[in-house]
Amino acid sequence: MKIWMKPQIAFLENERFFYEFSENKITATYKDITDTFDFTYLPDGHLENVDETILERNPIRSARKENGVLFVELLNLIGTNAAEETKHPQWIDHTEYEAPEISEEEGGIPNGENKME
C-alpha cells in the first residue's frame, strides 16, 4: 500500500491522526476514537467516496487501486511550524509511516510514548 499524507493545518496544535496499517486495511485514531477502513475488496480503479466513519473528521481523502496496488491519500494534520518534508510530502510505502509525536507542551507524553506501534 502506498500512502500520501495530505497536509492540513490543525485547528488545535495537538490535534493529530494516528494510523496503523495491515495489508489493505487502515486503522485511524482521532481524539481517542478509532475506525478501520478495509480496502481488501476494492477493484482496480478510483473509489469515489469514503464517507462512512465514526470519526469526527474523515481521514481518507481518496483511494484507488492500480494493477492491484492500493494508493490512499490520508489527512495529516500539521502544526504551523511543521518541517518542509511534512508540508510537501511524497508517496511512501505504508511501512515507512511514522506516527506524529506531540510535545509535552502540546499535551503529549514524554519520550515518544504516545506513538502507536
Residue pairs with C-beta under 8 A, 6 or more apart in sequence:
1 21
1 23
1 24
1 26
1 69
1 70
1 71
1 72
1 93
1 94
2 69
2 70
2 71
2 72
2 91
2 92
2 93
2 94
3 19
3 21
3 71
3 72
3 73
3 74
3 91
3 92
3 93
3 94
3 97
4 71
4 72
4 73
4 74
4 89
4 90
4 91
4 92
5 74
5 76
5 86
5 89
5 92
5 97
6 61
6 73
6 74
6 75
6 76
6 89
7 76
7 78
7 82
7 86
7 87
7 88
7 89
8 75
8 76
8 77
8 78
9 77
9 78
9 79
9 80
10 16
10 77
10 78
10 79
13 79
13 106
14 102
14 106
14 107
14 108
15 31
15 77
16 30
16 77
16 100
16 102
17 28
17 29
17 30
17 59
17 74
17 75
17 76
17 77
18 28
18 29
18 30
18 99
18 100
18 115
18 116
19 26
19 27
19 28
19 29
19 59
19 74
19 97
19 99
19 116
20 26
20 27
20 29
20 116
21 27
21 94
21 95
21 97
23 40
24 38
24 39
24 40
24 42
24 70
25 36
25 37
25 38
25 39
25 40
26 36
26 37
26 39
26 59
26 60
26 72
26 74
27 34
27 35
27 36
27 37
28 34
28 35
28 36
28 37
28 53
28 55
28 59
28 60
28 74
29 116
30 55
30 56
30 57
30 59
31 55
31 56
33 54
33 55
33 56
35 53
35 54
35 55
37 50
37 53
37 60
39 47
39 63
39 65
39 70
39 72
42 63
42 65
42 70
43 65
44 65
44 66
44 67
44 68
45 64
45 65
46 62
46 63
46 64
47 62
47 63
47 64
50 58
50 60
50 62
50 63
51 58
53 59
53 60
57 75
58 75
59 74
59 75
60 72
60 73
60 74
60 75
61 73
61 74
61 75
62 72
62 73
63 70
63 71
63 72
63 73
64 70
64 71
65 71
71 91
76 86
76 89
76 100
78 86
78 87
98 115
99 115
99 116
99 117
101 108
101 112
101 114
101 115
102 108
102 114
104 110
108 114
